[in-house]
Structure formats: structure tokens, C-alpha cells
Amino acid sequence: MNTIDANVKNDVFAKFVGIELIEVQKGKAVTSLKINENHMNGINIAHGAAVFALADYAFAAASNSHGITAVALNVSISYIKAVQCGTVLTATATEISANSKIANYMINITDEQGNTIAVFQGLAYRKKP
């Protein structure tokens, strides 16, 4: 089993939440989530944790795409726009920099119209193979 299969494709939490892995290339990944009633918070917008989980899964896929196990050292997210039920979100992770131990990723979360919903930055530690 390769690193992507072991570390990313078998992510039980992502499956439970409803996140789909759309694409993985070296240093890049795309995930998608259709917001439904289970993702809503008390003020009837998508819970920040749902948006975060979508971005985090894209980060995990991109950071593990080189075949080396990677784990998060630090992440941050800025929420730009509220999300309504029925919206399909896409998170696109792009590698900004990487060396043998540390890699930096930017993840943009957008809706179907291309509106920015949130921006997420992740710093990953690459474990020795």
C-alpha cells in the first residue's frame, strides 16, 4: 500500500463527513464537499469545522503526495464568506515550498461560482521514510 492510500485515501473521518478526494498530484490536491444539513451550525450556516475539515483533507493529500508520510505542524484558516446548505465547496491545495523535513501549503476554498470562502495555510513535517 502506498503512502497516499495508507495516509489519505483511507481517511475514515473524511468519508464520514462526506469529503471527496478529487485529484492528487505531487504537491497538489483537490477535495470537494457538498454542504448538507449535517454541516450546519446553530445560526444556519455551514459550521467552520466542516470548511476546516475540507481544507485539512486537501492539505493532507498534497503533503503526503510525495510518498513520504507528512503530518501537520501548524495550520491556520481565515473564513471569508458564510456558506449556505446545498453549496458545493472545493479546496485546492498547492505546495509553496518544501525541503526534506518541512513543507508549506496554501489551500483555497471556493464555492461553485469561484467565490473565495476561506483560505488555509498548512505547515507539514515530513517523517523519515
C-alpha positions in Angstrom: 0.0 0.0 0.0 1.5 3.4 -1.0 1.6 6.5 1.3 -1.4 8.2 -0.4 -3.5 5.0 0.1 -2.4 4.5 3.7 -2.4 8.1 4.9 -5.1 9.8 2.8 -7.5 7.6 0.8 -8.4 5.5 3.8 -9.3 8.6 6.0 -12.4 7.4 7.8 -13.2 10.9 9.2 -13.2 12.5 5.7 -15.5 9.8 4.4 -17.8 10.2 7.4 -18.1 14.0 6.8 -18.7 13.4 3.1 -15.5 14.9 1.7 -14.3 13.5 -1.7 -10.8 13.4 -2.9 -10.9 14.7 -6.5 -7.3 14.9 -7.5 -3.8 14.3 -6.2 -0.6 15.2 -7.9 2.9 15.8 -6.5 2.5 18.9 -4.3 -1.2 19.4 -5.2 -4.6 18.1 -4.2 -8.3 18.9 -4.7 -11.1 17.9 -2.4 -14.9 18.6 -2.5 -17.8 18.7 -0.1 -21.5 19.3 -0.7 -22.7 21.1 2.4 -25.9 19.5 3.8 -28.0 19.9 6.9 -25.5 17.8 9.0 -22.8 20.5 8.3 -24.9 23.4 9.6 -24.3 25.3 12.8 -26.7 27.0 15.2 -27.1 30.1 13.0 -27.9 28.1 9.9 -24.7 28.5 8.0 -22.0 25.9 7.4 -20.1 25.1 10.5 -16.5 26.3 10.4 -15.3 22.8 11.3 -16.8 21.4 8.1 -14.9 24.0 6.0 -11.8 23.4 8.0 -12.0 19.6 7.6 -12.3 20.0 3.8 -9.2 22.2 3.7 -7.3 20.0 6.1 -8.0 16.9 3.9 -6.7 18.7 0.8 -3.6 19.7 2.9 -3.1 16.1 4.0 -3.4 14.7 0.4 -1.0 17.3 -1.0 1.6 17.0 1.8 1.6 13.2 1.5 1.7 13.2 -2.3 5.5 12.8 -2.5 5.4 9.3 -0.9 6.7 10.4 2.4 4.5 10.5 5.5 3.7 14.1 6.4 1.9 15.4 9.5 0.7 18.9 10.3 3.0 21.2 12.4 0.8 24.3 12.2 -2.3 25.3 10.4 -4.4 28.5 10.2 -7.6 29.4 8.4 -9.4 32.6 7.6 -13.1 32.5 6.9 -14.1 35.0 4.2 -17.7 34.2 3.3 -20.6 32.3 5.0 -21.8 29.1 3.3 -25.4 28.0 2.9 -26.8 24.5 2.8 -26.6 22.9 -0.7 -23.4 24.7 -1.6 -20.6 22.6 -3.1 -17.2 23.6 -1.8 -13.8 22.8 -3.4 -10.5 23.0 -1.6 -7.3 23.3 -3.8 -4.0 22.7 -2.0 -0.8 23.9 -3.6 2.7 23.3 -2.3 4.5 26.7 -1.8 7.9 25.4 -0.6 9.4 22.1 0.6 12.6 20.6 1.8 13.5 17.2 3.2 11.7 17.9 6.5 9.3 20.8 6.2 6.7 21.8 3.5 4.4 24.8 3.3 1.0 24.6 1.6 -1.7 27.2 0.7 -5.3 25.9 0.4 -8.0 28.0 -1.2 -11.6 27.0 -0.5 -14.2 28.2 -3.1 -17.8 27.7 -4.0 -19.3 26.7 -7.4 -19.1 30.3 -8.6 -15.4 30.5 -7.7 -16.0 32.8 -4.8 -13.4 32.5 -2.1 -15.0 31.0 1.1 -11.8 30.6 3.2 -8.0 30.5 2.9 -6.0 27.9 4.8 -2.2 27.7 5.3 -0.5 24.5 6.5 3.0 23.7 7.5 3.8 19.9 7.4 6.6 17.9 8.9 7.9 15.1 6.7 8.8 12.0 8.6 11.8 9.9 7.6 10.8 7.0 5.3 
